[in-house]
Amino acid sequence: MSATDVELDQPGQGRLAHAGPDHPPVTRAKIGVVLANLGTPDATDYWSMRRYLSEFLSDKRVVDYASWKWQPLLQGIILTKRPFSSGKAYRSIWNEEKNESPLLTITRDQTAKFAARLEAELGDKVVVDFCMRYGNPSTDSVLRRLQAQGCEKILFFPLYPQYASPTSATANDQAFRTLMKLKWQPAIRTVPAYFEHPAYLDALAASVTETYAAAASRPDILVASYHGVPKRYLLEGDPYHCQCQKTTRLLKERLGWDDTQIVTAFQSQFGPEEWVGPQTVDHVAELARQGHKHIAVVSPAFASDCVETLEEINEEIRDSFLHAGGEHFTYVPCLNDRDDHIEALAQVALNELGGWV
């Protein structure tokens, strides 16, 4: 069926020219674009945090231990205690005005600007929405909503510059799970990692340059802090670690710096096995002990500020540096809804929409 087979009764809706009166309504064919972010709890209380953490930590892409071994530990000890500490971390950054996490606020703002940018380029051919891998709005609900709006083709865009199994892959997995349940599957494309895209690197370099220009003094060194993964993932073929290292190198080249001005580190270690390193929280303390009095930290793997940046970096990692003898700590915000970041996302999307629009 094509749009030419539909006789419109009202804007966007109609009936098939050959259909009987009991045929379900048909909408004009459109293309959907979905920005997919990590997720957020609905609130910071114990049960909201427990539901969110249970969904997150039950994901085999995030923790790939055997269920018989992991689930008793998760549902028992971990989810008895961790909702309290995680809830406290979220409360320290919570958007009280809108009663939601900063990640949700920022992703909504990114989506609004991104939609306006695509509309300026493509008109009403494309419908833009956003979803979360964990929590709300769920991937399933958003994909179904787009299909109900007539989207026969969907571009699914995980907001992760570097590909990783626990981020990009699980976001895509969740989209495919919805397709498995649909009678009429839309055609779907997934956006690949965009860590090398010139517009992304330009936006990242501009954010560093602007933050340095606004600082009272110039930081001695910039720490590019990425979310960590177990070292085993690297050895099993996940390209994330290599793409992070390349992002740092490309950012350094964009800034015209040498190797002494920027380092790569990894944060958010969880569990007993060896993770890729160095660990950011330890490395910034070591930099202080080496005599660096002023450092800056940027998070190139995060498209939006969230608990891992606003609380972990700007509180826990900051404290580690200052307690070890550092004097000035500068946090470079995520790209969020900066105009140059939105332009980068739009350029990536428009490239992937080739042949569809």
C-alpha positions as YAML, in Angstrom:
chain: A
units: angstrom
residues:
- id: 1
  name: MET
  ca: [0.00, 0.00, 0.00]
- id: 2
  name: SER
  ca: [1.23, 3.49, -0.80]
- id: 3
  name: ALA
  ca: [0.01, 6.95, 0.10]
- id: 4
  name: THR
  ca: [-1.63, 7.19, -3.33]
- id: 5
  name: ASP
  ca: [-3.98, 4.34, -2.41]
- id: 6
  name: VAL
  ca: [-5.52, 6.40, 0.41]
- id: 7
  name: GLU
  ca: [-8.42, 8.77, -0.04]
- id: 8
  name: LEU
  ca: [-8.19, 11.37, 2.71]
- id: 9
  name: ASP
  ca: [-11.28, 12.04, 4.81]
- id: 10
  name: GLN
  ca: [-9.42, 14.62, 6.94]
- id: 11
  name: PRO
  ca: [-5.79, 15.76, 7.24]
- id: 12
  name: GLY
  ca: [-3.55, 12.74, 7.86]
- id: 13
  name: GLN
  ca: [-6.39, 10.18, 7.86]
- id: 14
  name: GLY
  ca: [-8.45, 8.40, 5.24]
- id: 15
  name: ARG
  ca: [-9.68, 5.11, 3.86]
- id: 16
  name: LEU
  ca: [-8.42, 2.76, 1.21]
- id: 17
  name: ALA
  ca: [-10.05, 3.36, -2.14]
- id: 18
  name: HIS
  ca: [-11.06, -0.31, -2.39]
- id: 19
  name: ALA
  ca: [-11.94, -0.90, 1.29]
- id: 20
  name: GLY
  ca: [-15.31, -1.66, 2.79]
- id: 21
  name: PRO
  ca: [-16.93, 0.46, 5.55]
- id: 22
  name: ASP
  ca: [-15.64, -1.82, 8.33]
- id: 23
  name: HIS
  ca: [-11.97, -1.44, 7.34]
- id: 24
  name: PRO
  ca: [-9.84, 0.17, 10.09]
- id: 25
  name: PRO
  ca: [-8.71, 3.79, 9.52]
- id: 26
  name: VAL
  ca: [-5.58, 4.32, 7.47]
- id: 27
  name: THR
  ca: [-3.11, 7.17, 7.93]
- id: 28
  name: ARG
  ca: [-0.88, 8.79, 5.33]
- id: 29
  name: ALA
  ca: [2.53, 7.11, 5.25]
- id: 30
  name: LYS
  ca: [5.22, 8.96, 7.21]
- id: 31
  name: ILE
  ca: [8.75, 8.39, 8.45]
- id: 32
  name: GLY
  ca: [9.48, 8.30, 12.18]
- id: 33
  name: VAL
  ca: [12.74, 9.29, 13.85]
- id: 34
  name: VAL
  ca: [13.27, 8.21, 17.46]
- id: 35
  name: LEU
  ca: [16.00, 9.56, 19.73]
- id: 36
  name: ALA
  ca: [16.72, 6.83, 22.29]
- id: 37
  name: ASN
  ca: [18.39, 7.64, 25.60]
- id: 38
  name: LEU
  ca: [19.36, 5.45, 28.56]
- id: 39
  name: GLY
  ca: [16.49, 6.00, 30.97]
- id: 40
  name: THR
  ca: [15.33, 7.47, 34.22]
- id: 41
  name: PRO
  ca: [13.39, 6.51, 37.33]
- id: 42
  name: ASP
  ca: [9.94, 8.06, 37.63]
- id: 43
  name: ALA
  ca: [10.77, 9.35, 41.13]
- id: 44
  name: THR
  ca: [13.48, 9.07, 43.79]
- id: 45
  name: ASP
  ca: [11.59, 7.05, 46.41]
- id: 46
  name: TYR
  ca: [12.62, 3.48, 47.25]
- id: 47
  name: TRP
  ca: [10.10, 1.62, 45.10]
- id: 48
  name: SER
  ca: [10.54, 3.86, 42.04]
- id: 49
  name: MET
  ca: [14.29, 3.40, 42.27]
- id: 50
  name: ARG
  ca: [13.94, -0.34, 42.81]
- id: 51
  name: ARG
  ca: [11.76, -0.76, 39.71]
- id: 52
  name: TYR
  ca: [14.18, 1.24, 37.61]
- id: 53
  name: LEU
  ca: [17.31, -0.49, 38.90]
- id: 54
  name: SER
  ca: [15.73, -3.92, 38.56]
- id: 55
  name: GLU
  ca: [14.94, -3.28, 34.89]
- id: 56
  name: PHE
  ca: [18.38, -1.80, 34.25]
- id: 57
  name: LEU
  ca: [20.45, -4.39, 36.10]
- id: 58
  name: SER
  ca: [18.39, -7.32, 34.79]
- id: 59
  name: ASP
  ca: [19.40, -6.44, 31.24]
- id: 60
  name: LYS
  ca: [21.73, -9.15, 29.95]
- id: 61
  name: ARG
  ca: [23.58, -6.53, 27.90]
- id: 62
  name: VAL
  ca: [24.43, -4.64, 31.11]
- id: 63
  name: VAL
  ca: [25.18, -7.58, 33.42]
- id: 64
  name: ASP
  ca: [25.68, -10.77, 31.45]
- id: 65
  name: TYR
  ca: [26.10, -13.22, 34.33]
- id: 66
  name: ALA
  ca: [23.93, -16.35, 34.39]
- id: 67
  name: SER
  ca: [20.45, -15.53, 35.72]
- id: 68
  name: TRP
  ca: [20.52, -18.33, 38.31]
- id: 69
  name: LYS
  ca: [23.61, -16.74, 39.81]
- id: 70
  name: TRP
  ca: [22.82, -13.03, 39.32]
- id: 71
  name: GLN
  ca: [19.09, -12.65, 39.98]
- id: 72
  name: PRO
  ca: [19.07, -13.94, 43.58]
- id: 73
  name: LEU
  ca: [21.91, -11.54, 44.38]
- id: 74
  name: LEU
  ca: [20.24, -8.65, 42.52]
- id: 75
  name: GLN
  ca: [16.72, -9.12, 43.89]
- id: 76
  name: GLY
  ca: [18.04, -9.81, 47.38]
- id: 77
  name: ILE
  ca: [21.05, -7.89, 48.66]
- id: 78
  name: ILE
  ca: [21.56, -5.34, 45.86]
- id: 79
  name: LEU
  ca: [17.97, -4.14, 45.41]
- id: 80
  name: THR
  ca: [17.45, -4.06, 49.17]
- id: 81
  name: LYS
  ca: [20.23, -1.50, 49.63]
- id: 82
  name: ARG
  ca: [21.04, 0.22, 46.35]
- id: 83
  name: PRO
  ca: [17.69, 2.05, 45.85]
- id: 84
  name: PHE
  ca: [18.51, 4.13, 48.95]
- id: 85
  name: SER
  ca: [21.97, 5.24, 47.75]
- id: 86
  name: SER
  ca: [20.82, 5.73, 44.15]
- id: 87
  name: GLY
  ca: [17.76, 7.64, 45.31]
- id: 88
  name: LYS
  ca: [19.99, 9.96, 47.33]
- id: 89
  name: ALA
  ca: [22.19, 10.57, 44.27]
- id: 90
  name: TYR
  ca: [19.17, 11.37, 42.09]
- id: 91
  name: ARG
  ca: [17.67, 13.68, 44.73]
- id: 92
  name: SER
  ca: [20.86, 15.76, 44.69]
- id: 93
  name: ILE
  ca: [20.31, 16.59, 40.99]
- id: 94
  name: TRP
  ca: [16.52, 16.20, 40.60]
- id: 95
  name: ASN
  ca: [14.61, 18.79, 38.57]
- id: 96
  name: GLU
  ca: [12.22, 19.82, 41.32]
- id: 97
  name: GLU
  ca: [10.33, 22.28, 39.14]
- id: 98
  name: LYS
  ca: [9.25, 19.59, 36.69]
- id: 99
  name: ASN
  ca: [9.56, 16.70, 39.16]
- id: 100
  name: GLU
  ca: [11.74, 14.65, 36.85]
- id: 101
  name: SER
  ca: [15.35, 13.74, 36.29]
- id: 102
  name: PRO
  ca: [17.61, 16.14, 34.36]
- id: 103
  name: LEU
  ca: [18.11, 13.43, 31.73]
- id: 104
  name: LEU
  ca: [14.39, 13.46, 30.93]
- id: 105
  name: THR
  ca: [14.27, 17.27, 30.82]
- id: 106
  name: ILE
  ca: [17.32, 17.51, 28.58]
- id: 107
  name: THR
  ca: [16.25, 14.72, 26.22]
- id: 108
  name: ARG
  ca: [12.85, 16.37, 25.76]
- id: 109
  name: ASP
  ca: [14.57, 19.69, 24.97]
- id: 110
  name: GLN
  ca: [16.96, 17.99, 22.54]
- id: 111
  name: THR
  ca: [14.05, 16.31, 20.79]
- id: 112
  name: ALA
  ca: [12.12, 19.57, 20.38]
- id: 113
  name: LYS
  ca: [15.12, 21.32, 18.79]
- id: 114
  name: PHE
  ca: [15.99, 18.28, 16.69]
- id: 115
  name: ALA
  ca: [12.40, 18.02, 15.41]
- id: 116
  name: ALA
  ca: [12.40, 21.70, 14.46]
- id: 117
  name: ARG
  ca: [15.69, 21.26, 12.59]
- id: 118
  name: LEU
  ca: [14.38, 18.27, 10.61]
- id: 119
  name: GLU
  ca: [11.07, 20.02, 9.91]
- id: 120
  name: ALA
  ca: [12.97, 22.97, 8.46]
- id: 121
  name: GLU
  ca: [14.74, 20.55, 6.12]
- id: 122
  name: LEU
  ca: [12.00, 18.01, 5.35]
- id: 123
  name: GLY
  ca: [8.67, 19.61, 6.22]
- id: 124
  name: ASP
  ca: [6.02, 17.26, 7.59]
- id: 125
  name: LYS
  ca: [7.46, 14.08, 6.05]
- id: 126
  name: VAL
  ca: [9.09, 13.09, 9.34]
- id: 127
  name: VAL
  ca: [7.62, 12.58, 12.83]
- id: 128
  name: VAL
  ca: [10.18, 12.91, 15.66]
- id: 129
  name: ASP
  ca: [9.85, 11.43, 19.16]
- id: 130
  name: PHE
  ca: [12.08, 10.14, 21.95]
- id: 131
  name: CYS
  ca: [12.15, 7.07, 24.18]
- id: 132
  name: MET
  ca: [14.08, 5.58, 27.07]
- id: 133
  name: ARG
  ca: [15.60, 2.10, 27.20]
- id: 134
  name: TYR
  ca: [14.65, 1.87, 30.87]
- id: 135
  name: GLY
  ca: [11.71, 3.67, 32.46]
- id: 136
  name: ASN
  ca: [9.40, 6.05, 30.62]
- id: 137
  name: PRO
  ca: [8.57, 6.89, 27.89]
- id: 138
  name: SER
  ca: [9.25, 3.28, 26.98]
- id: 139
  name: THR
  ca: [10.61, 2.20, 23.62]
- id: 140
  name: ASP
  ca: [7.57, 0.02, 23.04]
- id: 141
  name: SER
  ca: [5.04, 2.80, 23.69]
- id: 142
  name: VAL
  ca: [6.84, 5.29, 21.44]
- id: 143
  name: LEU
  ca: [7.28, 2.92, 18.50]
- id: 144
  name: ARG
  ca: [3.62, 1.94, 18.71]
- id: 145
  name: ARG
  ca: [2.61, 5.60, 18.85]
- id: 146
  name: LEU
  ca: [4.63, 6.37, 15.73]
- id: 147
  name: GLN
  ca: [3.11, 3.45, 13.90]
- id: 148
  name: ALA
  ca: [-0.37, 4.68, 14.87]
- id: 149
  name: GLN
  ca: [0.59, 8.03, 13.33]
- id: 150
  name: GLY
  ca: [1.30, 6.31, 10.02]
- id: 151
  name: CYS
  ca: [5.06, 5.80, 10.27]
- id: 152
  name: GLU
  ca: [5.84, 2.90, 7.93]
- id: 153
  name: LYS
  ca: [9.58, 3.57, 8.20]
- id: 154
  name: ILE
  ca: [11.43, 4.39, 11.42]
- id: 155
  name: LEU
  ca: [14.98, 5.62, 11.98]
- id: 156
  name: PHE
  ca: [16.04, 4.55, 15.47]
- id: 157
  name: PHE
  ca: [18.79, 6.78, 16.86]
- id: 158
  name: PRO
  ca: [20.57, 5.67, 20.08]
- id: 159
  name: LEU
  ca: [22.14, 8.79, 21.62]
- id: 160
  name: TYR
  ca: [25.55, 7.22, 22.15]
- id: 161
  name: PRO
  ca: [28.46, 8.60, 20.09]
- id: 162
  name: GLN
  ca: [30.51, 5.45, 20.74]
- id: 163
  name: TYR
  ca: [29.00, 2.00, 20.19]
- id: 164
  name: ALA
  ca: [28.83, -0.34, 23.17]
- id: 165
  name: SER
  ca: [26.89, -3.51, 23.82]
- id: 166
  name: PRO
  ca: [25.40, -2.19, 27.12]
- id: 167
  name: THR
  ca: [24.19, 1.04, 25.47]
- id: 168
  name: SER
  ca: [23.71, 1.10, 21.69]
- id: 169
  name: ALA
  ca: [23.04, -2.62, 21.32]
- id: 170
  name: THR
  ca: [20.52, -2.94, 24.12]
- id: 171
  name: ALA
  ca: [18.63, 0.13, 22.86]
- id: 172
  name: ASN
  ca: [18.37, -1.51, 19.44]
- id: 173
  name: ASP
  ca: [17.42, -4.83, 21.01]
- id: 174
  name: GLN
  ca: [14.46, -3.20, 22.72]
- id: 175
  name: ALA
  ca: [13.25, -1.67, 19.46]
- id: 176
  name: PHE
  ca: [13.46, -5.06, 17.75]
- id: 177
  name: ARG
  ca: [11.47, -6.65, 20.59]
- id: 178
  name: THR
  ca: [8.61, -4.32, 19.80]
- id: 179
  name: LEU
  ca: [8.79, -5.21, 16.11]
- id: 180
  name: MET
  ca: [8.51, -8.88, 17.05]
- id: 181
  name: LYS
  ca: [5.07, -8.19, 18.53]
- id: 182
  name: LEU
  ca: [3.62, -6.07, 15.72]
- id: 183
  name: LYS
  ca: [1.30, -7.47, 13.06]
- id: 184
  name: TRP
  ca: [2.59, -4.87, 10.58]
- id: 185
  name: GLN
  ca: [6.24, -4.12, 11.16]
- id: 186
  name: PRO
  ca: [7.57, -0.76, 9.98]
- id: 187
  name: ALA
  ca: [10.86, -0.84, 8.10]
- id: 188
  name: ILE
  ca: [13.57, 0.17, 10.55]
- id: 189
  name: ARG
  ca: [17.11, 1.52, 10.38]
- id: 190
  name: THR
  ca: [19.44, 1.98, 13.34]
- id: 191
  name: VAL
  ca: [21.94, 4.83, 13.49]
- id: 192
  name: PRO
  ca: [25.55, 3.66, 13.91]
- id: 193
  name: ALA
  ca: [28.15, 5.20, 16.22]
- id: 194
  name: TYR
  ca: [28.97, 8.78, 15.25]
- id: 195
  name: PHE
  ca: [32.09, 9.47, 17.34]
- id: 196
  name: GLU
  ca: [34.07, 10.34, 14.20]
- id: 197
  name: HIS
  ca: [31.49, 12.66, 12.68]
- id: 198
  name: PRO
  ca: [33.07, 16.08, 12.05]
- id: 199
  name: ALA
  ca: [30.06, 18.02, 13.37]
- id: 200
  name: TYR
  ca: [30.04, 16.04, 16.63]
- id: 201
  name: LEU
  ca: [33.77, 16.65, 17.11]
- id: 202
  name: ASP
  ca: [33.33, 20.34, 16.31]
- id: 203
  name: ALA
  ca: [30.60, 20.67, 18.95]
- id: 204
  name: LEU
  ca: [32.67, 18.77, 21.51]
- id: 205
  name: ALA
  ca: [35.75, 20.92, 20.87]
- id: 206
  name: ALA
  ca: [33.67, 24.11, 21.03]
- id: 207
  name: SER
  ca: [32.22, 23.10, 24.40]
- id: 208
  name: VAL
  ca: [35.73, 22.61, 25.80]
- id: 209
  name: THR
  ca: [37.01, 25.87, 24.34]
- id: 210
  name: GLU
  ca: [34.07, 27.85, 25.73]
- id: 211
  name: THR
  ca: [34.39, 26.29, 29.19]
- id: 212
  name: TYR
  ca: [38.12, 27.01, 29.29]
- id: 213
  name: ALA
  ca: [37.51, 30.60, 28.21]
- id: 214
  name: ALA
  ca: [35.02, 31.10, 31.05]
- id: 215
  name: ALA
  ca: [37.24, 29.53, 33.74]
- id: 216
  name: ALA
  ca: [39.07, 31.80, 36.19]
- id: 217
  name: SER
  ca: [42.34, 30.05, 35.26]
- id: 218
  name: ARG
  ca: [43.31, 27.56, 32.61]
- id: 219
  name: PRO
  ca: [43.13, 23.90, 33.71]
- id: 220
  name: ASP
  ca: [46.43, 22.02, 33.67]
- id: 221
  name: ILE
  ca: [44.90, 18.97, 32.03]
- id: 222
  name: LEU
  ca: [41.58, 17.78, 30.59]
- id: 223
  name: VAL
  ca: [40.29, 14.36, 31.65]
- id: 224
  name: ALA
  ca: [38.01, 12.78, 29.05]
- id: 225
  name: SER
  ca: [35.92, 10.49, 31.26]
- id: 226
  name: TYR
  ca: [33.87, 7.74, 29.61]
- id: 227
  name: HIS
  ca: [31.52, 5.25, 31.24]
- id: 228
  name: GLY
  ca: [33.51, 2.11, 31.90]
- id: 229
  name: VAL
  ca: [32.93, -1.49, 30.78]
- id: 230
  name: PRO
  ca: [34.48, -4.75, 31.96]
- id: 231
  name: LYS
  ca: [37.80, -5.43, 30.26]
- id: 232
  name: ARG
  ca: [36.33, -8.74, 29.14]
- id: 233
  name: TYR
  ca: [34.00, -6.85, 26.75]
- id: 234
  name: LEU
  ca: [37.00, -5.41, 24.92]
- id: 235
  name: LEU
  ca: [38.59, -8.85, 24.64]
- id: 236
  name: GLU
  ca: [35.31, -10.28, 23.33]
- id: 237
  name: GLY
  ca: [35.16, -7.76, 20.49]
- id: 238
  name: ASP
  ca: [33.14, -4.79, 21.78]
- id: 239
  name: PRO
  ca: [34.67, -1.72, 20.02]
- id: 240
  name: TYR
  ca: [33.70, 0.76, 22.74]
- id: 241
  name: HIS
  ca: [37.11, 1.12, 24.41]
- id: 242
  name: CYS
  ca: [38.84, 1.70, 21.08]
- id: 243
  name: GLN
  ca: [36.23, 4.23, 19.95]
- id: 244
  name: CYS
  ca: [36.63, 6.14, 23.23]
- id: 245
  name: GLN
  ca: [40.39, 6.30, 22.80]
- id: 246
  name: LYS
  ca: [39.95, 7.51, 19.22]
- id: 247
  name: THR
  ca: [37.43, 10.15, 20.35]
- id: 248
  name: THR
  ca: [40.00, 11.57, 22.75]
- id: 249
  name: ARG
  ca: [42.65, 11.63, 20.03]
- id: 250
  name: LEU
  ca: [40.34, 13.32, 17.53]
- id: 251
  name: LEU
  ca: [39.25, 15.87, 20.14]
- id: 252
  name: LYS
  ca: [42.90, 16.59, 20.95]
- id: 253
  name: GLU
  ca: [43.61, 17.17, 17.26]
- id: 254
  name: ARG
  ca: [40.56, 19.43, 16.91]
- id: 255
  name: LEU
  ca: [41.83, 21.53, 19.84]
- id: 256
  name: GLY
  ca: [45.40, 21.60, 18.53]
- id: 257
  name: TRP
  ca: [46.76, 20.18, 21.79]
- id: 258
  name: ASP
  ca: [49.56, 17.76, 22.58]
- id: 259
  name: ASP
  ca: [49.39, 14.54, 24.59]
- id: 260
  name: THR
  ca: [50.22, 16.27, 27.88]
- id: 261
  name: GLN
  ca: [47.00, 18.29, 27.88]
- id: 262
  name: ILE
  ca: [44.39, 15.52, 27.72]
- id: 263
  name: VAL
  ca: [44.00, 12.00, 29.14]
- id: 264
  name: THR
  ca: [41.37, 9.27, 28.88]
- id: 265
  name: ALA
  ca: [39.78, 7.64, 31.92]
- id: 266
  name: PHE
  ca: [36.71, 5.52, 32.70]
- id: 267
  name: GLN
  ca: [34.12, 5.89, 35.45]
- id: 268
  name: SER
  ca: [31.23, 4.01, 37.10]
- id: 269
  name: GLN
  ca: [32.89, 0.66, 37.79]
- id: 270
  name: PHE
  ca: [30.45, -1.94, 39.13]
- id: 271
  name: GLY
  ca: [31.09, -5.48, 40.32]
- id: 272
  name: PRO
  ca: [34.23, -7.46, 41.16]
- id: 273
  name: GLU
  ca: [35.81, -8.16, 37.73]
- id: 274
  name: GLU
  ca: [38.52, -6.07, 36.06]
- id: 275
  name: TRP
  ca: [37.28, -3.06, 34.08]
- id: 276
  name: VAL
  ca: [39.02, -0.92, 31.49]
- id: 277
  name: GLY
  ca: [41.00, 1.86, 33.08]
- id: 278
  name: PRO
  ca: [42.32, 4.01, 34.49]
- id: 279
  name: GLN
  ca: [39.38, 4.66, 36.81]
- id: 280
  name: THR
  ca: [38.46, 8.34, 36.74]
- id: 281
  name: VAL
  ca: [37.85, 8.68, 40.48]
- id: 282
  name: ASP
  ca: [41.34, 7.32, 41.24]
- id: 283
  name: HIS
  ca: [43.10, 8.98, 38.34]
- id: 284
  name: VAL
  ca: [42.03, 12.51, 39.24]
- id: 285
  name: ALA
  ca: [43.37, 11.95, 42.76]
- id: 286
  name: GLU
  ca: [46.66, 10.78, 41.28]
- id: 287
  name: LEU
  ca: [46.79, 13.92, 39.11]
- id: 288
  name: ALA
  ca: [46.40, 16.02, 42.26]
- id: 289
  name: ARG
  ca: [49.20, 14.12, 43.98]
- id: 290
  name: GLN
  ca: [51.39, 14.75, 40.92]
- id: 291
  name: GLY
  ca: [50.97, 18.49, 41.47]
- id: 292
  name: HIS
  ca: [48.13, 19.38, 39.11]
- id: 293
  name: LYS
  ca: [46.13, 22.04, 40.92]
- id: 294
  name: HIS
  ca: [43.44, 22.66, 38.31]
- id: 295
  name: ILE
  ca: [41.85, 20.01, 36.09]
- id: 296
  name: ALA
  ca: [38.79, 19.88, 33.88]
- id: 297
  name: VAL
  ca: [36.62, 16.85, 33.12]
- id: 298
  name: VAL
  ca: [34.54, 16.30, 29.99]
- id: 299
  name: SER
  ca: [32.20, 13.35, 29.23]
- id: 300
  name: PRO
  ca: [32.29, 12.67, 25.47]
- id: 301
  name: ALA
  ca: [30.23, 9.47, 25.71]
- id: 302
  name: PHE
  ca: [27.19, 11.16, 27.27]
- id: 303
  name: ALA
  ca: [24.89, 13.09, 24.94]
- id: 304
  name: SER
  ca: [22.95, 14.46, 27.92]
- id: 305
  name: ASP
  ca: [23.85, 15.35, 31.48]
- id: 306
  name: CYS
  ca: [22.60, 12.72, 33.90]
- id: 307
  name: VAL
  ca: [23.35, 11.19, 37.30]
- id: 308
  name: GLU
  ca: [26.71, 9.87, 36.04]
- id: 309
  name: THR
  ca: [27.84, 13.39, 35.14]
- id: 310
  name: LEU
  ca: [25.98, 15.77, 37.45]
- id: 311
  name: GLU
  ca: [26.39, 13.65, 40.58]
- id: 312
  name: GLU
  ca: [29.26, 11.23, 39.96]
- id: 313
  name: ILE
  ca: [31.63, 13.59, 38.13]
- id: 314
  name: ASN
  ca: [30.65, 16.95, 39.54]
- id: 315
  name: GLU
  ca: [30.37, 15.68, 43.11]
- id: 316
  name: GLU
  ca: [32.15, 12.35, 43.77]
- id: 317
  name: ILE
  ca: [35.02, 12.74, 41.30]
- id: 318
  name: ARG
  ca: [35.37, 16.43, 42.12]
- id: 319
  name: ASP
  ca: [35.69, 15.54, 45.83]
- id: 320
  name: SER
  ca: [38.32, 12.90, 45.05]
- id: 321
  name: PHE
  ca: [40.48, 15.47, 43.28]
- id: 322
  name: LEU
  ca: [40.09, 18.17, 45.93]
- id: 323
  name: HIS
  ca: [40.70, 15.80, 48.86]
- id: 324
  name: ALA
  ca: [43.95, 14.64, 47.22]
- id: 325
  name: GLY
  ca: [45.28, 18.21, 47.10]
- id: 326
  name: GLY
  ca: [43.74, 19.67, 43.98]
- id: 327
  name: GLU
  ca: [42.47, 23.22, 44.20]
- id: 328
  name: HIS
  ca: [40.23, 23.94, 41.19]
- id: 329
  name: PHE
  ca: [37.91, 21.54, 39.39]
- id: 330
  name: THR
  ca: [36.08, 22.50, 36.19]
- id: 331
  name: TYR
  ca: [33.29, 20.40, 34.74]
- id: 332
  name: VAL
  ca: [32.59, 20.69, 31.01]
- id: 333
  name: PRO
  ca: [28.83, 20.11, 30.59]
- id: 334
  name: CYS
  ca: [27.56, 17.51, 28.15]
- id: 335
  name: LEU
  ca: [26.52, 18.77, 24.75]
- id: 336
  name: ASN
  ca: [22.84, 18.59, 25.76]
- id: 337
  name: ASP
  ca: [20.70, 20.86, 23.55]
- id: 338
  name: ARG
  ca: [23.49, 23.14, 22.31]
- id: 339
  name: ASP
  ca: [22.70, 24.31, 18.79]
- id: 340
  name: ASP
  ca: [25.90, 22.81, 17.36]
- id: 341
  name: HIS
  ca: [25.09, 19.46, 18.99]
- id: 342
  name: ILE
  ca: [21.58, 19.46, 17.54]
- id: 343
  name: GLU
  ca: [23.07, 20.29, 14.14]
- id: 344
  name: ALA
  ca: [25.45, 17.35, 14.48]
- id: 345
  name: LEU
  ca: [22.60, 14.98, 15.37]
- id: 346
  name: ALA
  ca: [20.57, 16.33, 12.44]
- id: 347
  name: GLN
  ca: [23.44, 15.77, 10.00]
- id: 348
  name: VAL
  ca: [23.84, 12.20, 11.20]
- id: 349
  name: ALA
  ca: [20.10, 11.55, 10.90]
- id: 350
  name: LEU
  ca: [19.78, 13.13, 7.47]
- id: 351
  name: ASN
  ca: [22.58, 10.95, 6.18]
- id: 352
  name: GLU
  ca: [20.90, 7.81, 7.53]
- id: 353
  name: LEU
  ca: [17.55, 8.87, 6.02]
- id: 354
  name: GLY
  ca: [19.09, 8.81, 2.55]
- id: 355
  name: GLY
  ca: [16.80, 7.05, 0.08]
- id: 356
  name: TRP
  ca: [13.79, 7.45, 2.38]
- id: 357
  name: VAL
  ca: [13.35, 11.21, 1.97]
...
